Amino acid sequence: MKKCLLAAALTIFLVAAHADSKRVSLIFAGDIMLDDGPGQTIAAGGDPLAPFAPLLAGADYRIGNLECAIAGPQTGRALDNKIFSFRAAPASAAVLRGRFDAVGVANNHSGDFGPGAFLETLAHVQAQGIKTFGGGPNAAQAHAPLWIERHGIRIAVLGYNEFKPRSFEAGATHPGVAWSEDSQVVADIRAARKAGADVVIPFMHWGWEREPGPTQRQRQLARTMIDAGASVVVGGHPHVTQGSEYYKGKLIVYSLGNFVFDGFELAEAKVGWVLRLSLDKKGLRRWDTRIARMDGAGTPHPDADAMSPCGTPGERSPRLCRNGPW
């Protein structure tokens, strides 16, 4: 009898282990700005991503939002109507290598120095073996999904910006970012599903800066995307975290806040979430977050004692988990 019970227990363990091996762990990090303080760290031989290297290394795939241009000083000039413009040195792209597999460029700073610098940004990032999405040489490429294929699971990640200036929007024959028009977003999600995506994740740049909660617009669009076939919705731009919730059993994380960024006096802007998703062919199985606390130079540091959102689909609402090691 004991042998039978042991055999049964071993079978359950092996089945569970096999099931887990058919999952993909996917990390999303918030805004990454490599100018100013982080740029000075890099120029001095430092690495602002070093404190998070072990956590990033533990995932199958890592995605962040690149919130700056990466281009030489001879390329383009800052737009006249912007309060803040960010240009990182070309050498700064190297710190992303081995830490991120892809970066989204659908945001309100990718085009800070014009289309030439935007295209140069894409070239510097891609030269490091890192994919870009949410922007490109034309609208068709800007709206094309980032395809991730692991363990037989096909994941499509889409990137959109809906914060001014709209002049950064890609056109049929000119470069830029994917703009968030509801009808186009819905069409892109449905097209990704039709193309064979098991999981579709829109990565949004939306909402109002420094606001602790999502706007009605964010809530409406998140639901529209899930109704269209999105599996998870992830957002950023407000420079602060904005909470999470479920809609029809699907996870929405409204804002991850900052990840590598300096220049903020607001305490909440110095804290971000790193989101980890565990996915299979049916969608999200479990998820958690880890706190990133930025120092004065914009370098993020893990906070092992903090509590942050986590959960499993099917729960009424997200809960809080302690930030231990992954």
Buried (B, 14 or more C-beta within 10 A) or exposed (E): EEEEEEEEEEEEEEEEEEEEEEBBBBBBBBBBBBBBBBBBBBEEEBBBBBBBEEBBEEBBBBBBBBBBBBBEEEBBEBBEEBEEBBBBBBEBBEBBEBBBBBBBBBBBBBBBBBBBBBBBBBBBBEEBEBBBBBBBBBBEBBBBBBBBEBEEBBBBBBBBBBBEEEEBBBEEEEBBBBBBEEEBBBEBBEBBBEEEBBBBBBBBBBBBEEBEBBBEEBBEBBBBBBEBBBBBBBBBBBBBBBEBBBBEEBBBBBBBBBBBBBBBEEEBBBBBBBBBBBBBBEBBBBBBBBBBBBBEBBBBEBBEEBEBBBBBBEEEEBEEBEBEEB
